[in-house]
Amino acid sequence: MLAGCSAGFLNVAKIKGSHNAMKTGMLAAEAVFENFNKNDGEVTNEELTNYETNVRSSWVAKELKESRNFKSGFDKGLWAGFLHGGFISHVTKGREPWTFAHKTPDSETTLPKDQCKPIEYPKHDGVLTFDLLTNLQRSGTNHDHD
C-alpha cells in the first residue's frame, strides 16, 4: 500500500502536500483496522481495495484532480505554463477534458551535481537575515504537542 508521503500526493499548483499525506495515511490505517476487525484480529493477505475506494472518494482525490495538469503546462515554457496554470486553476478547476502525460521522469530533466555551480549564500548579518534556528524561534510557531 502506498500512503502518505511515499505515494507523492503533492498538489503542485499550491506546493503543498503534507495534509494529503496525513489524510491518506489515516485512510490507510482505517483500511487496515477495518480488515483486522473483519477477520477477528487475524492477519491475512487480503488486498485492501477499500483503501483505494476511500482515497478516490475523499477530498484528496478532488484536490489532486483539479491540479493534475498544472506542472505539465510548463513543458512548453515558462509563459505557456503560467497561462495554462492560471487557466486550469481559476477557470476549469479540474474539469478540463484532457490530462497531460509526463513523457520523462523528473530525474532526467535535472543536471548532475558536478555540472552545476554551487550557490554561495552570504553570511547572516543578524539584522535582516538570520540563521534557521533564530528564524524559527522568532516566528512564534507553537504547536499543541498532545
C-alpha positions in Angstrom: 0.0 0.0 0.0 1.3 3.4 -0.9 0.2 6.1 1.5 1.3 9.3 3.0 4.5 10.9 1.6 5.6 7.7 -0.2 2.8 8.0 -2.6 3.6 11.5 -3.7 0.2 13.1 -3.0 1.5 16.6 -3.8 -0.6 19.5 -5.1 1.9 21.0 -7.4 -0.1 24.2 -8.0 -0.2 25.0 -4.3 3.2 23.4 -3.5 1.7 21.6 -0.6 1.0 18.0 0.2 1.6 17.3 3.9 -2.2 17.5 4.5 -2.7 15.0 1.7 0.0 12.7 3.0 -1.6 12.8 6.5 -5.1 12.1 5.2 -4.1 9.2 3.0 -2.1 7.8 5.9 -5.2 8.0 8.1 -7.2 6.3 5.3 -4.6 3.6 5.1 -4.8 3.0 8.8 -8.6 2.8 8.7 -8.4 0.3 5.9 -6.0 -1.9 7.8 -8.1 -1.6 11.0 -11.3 -2.4 9.2 -9.7 -5.5 7.7 -8.3 -6.5 11.1 -11.7 -6.3 12.7 -13.5 -8.0 9.8 -11.1 -11.0 10.2 -11.4 -11.2 14.0 -7.9 -9.9 14.5 -6.2 -12.4 12.2 -3.6 -11.2 9.8 -4.5 -12.0 6.2 -3.0 -11.5 2.7 -6.3 -10.0 1.5 -6.0 -7.0 -0.8 -7.3 -3.8 0.9 -9.3 -2.4 -2.0 -11.3 -0.2 0.3 -8.2 2.0 0.7 -8.3 3.0 -2.9 -12.0 3.5 -2.9 -11.8 5.7 0.2 -8.9 7.8 -1.3 -10.9 8.3 -4.5 -14.0 9.4 -2.6 -12.1 11.8 -0.3 -11.3 15.4 -0.7 -7.7 14.4 -1.5 -8.7 13.0 -4.9 -10.8 16.1 -5.7 -7.9 18.4 -4.9 -5.4 16.3 -6.9 -7.7 16.1 -9.9 -8.0 19.8 -10.0 -4.2 20.3 -10.2 -3.3 17.2 -12.3 -2.3 19.2 -15.4 -0.6 22.1 -13.7 3.1 21.0 -13.9 2.8 19.6 -17.4 1.9 23.0 -18.8 5.4 24.2 -18.1 6.8 21.7 -20.6 6.1 24.3 -23.3 7.9 27.1 -21.4 7.5 29.5 -18.6 4.9 31.8 -20.0 2.9 28.9 -21.5 3.0 27.2 -18.1 1.8 30.4 -16.4 -1.1 30.8 -18.8 -2.1 27.2 -18.7 -1.7 27.0 -14.9 -3.9 30.1 -14.4 -6.5 28.8 -16.8 -6.9 25.4 -15.1 -6.5 26.8 -11.6 -9.1 29.6 -11.9 -11.4 28.6 -14.8 -11.7 24.9 -15.4 -10.7 23.7 -11.9 -10.1 20.1 -12.9 -12.9 19.9 -15.4 -10.7 20.1 -18.5 -11.3 17.2 -20.8 -7.6 16.4 -21.2 -4.8 15.0 -18.9 -1.2 15.6 -20.0 1.1 12.6 -19.6 4.7 13.0 -18.4 7.0 11.6 -21.0 10.2 11.7 -19.0 10.9 11.3 -15.3 11.8 14.4 -13.3 15.2 13.0 -12.6 16.1 13.1 -16.3 15.3 16.8 -16.5 17.9 17.9 -14.0 21.6 18.3 -14.4 24.1 16.1 -12.4 25.6 17.9 -9.4 29.1 18.1 -11.0 27.7 20.2 -13.9 26.1 22.8 -11.6 27.8 25.7 -9.9 27.3 25.8 -6.1 25.3 28.7 -4.8 27.3 30.9 -2.4 25.0 32.4 0.1 26.1 35.4 2.1 26.6 35.0 5.9 23.7 36.0 8.2 24.0 39.6 9.2 21.9 39.4 12.4 19.8 42.4 11.3 17.9 41.5 8.2 19.0 37.9 7.8 19.3 35.2 10.5 20.2 31.5 10.8 17.5 28.9 10.6 17.0 28.3 14.3 16.8 32.0 15.1 14.2 32.4 12.3 12.2 29.5 13.7 12.3 30.9 17.2 11.2 34.4 16.1 8.4 33.1 14.0 6.5 32.3 17.2 5.4 28.9 15.8 3.9 26.8 18.6 2.0 23.5 18.2 -0.2 21.6 20.6 2.1 18.7 21.3 -0.7 16.4 22.6 
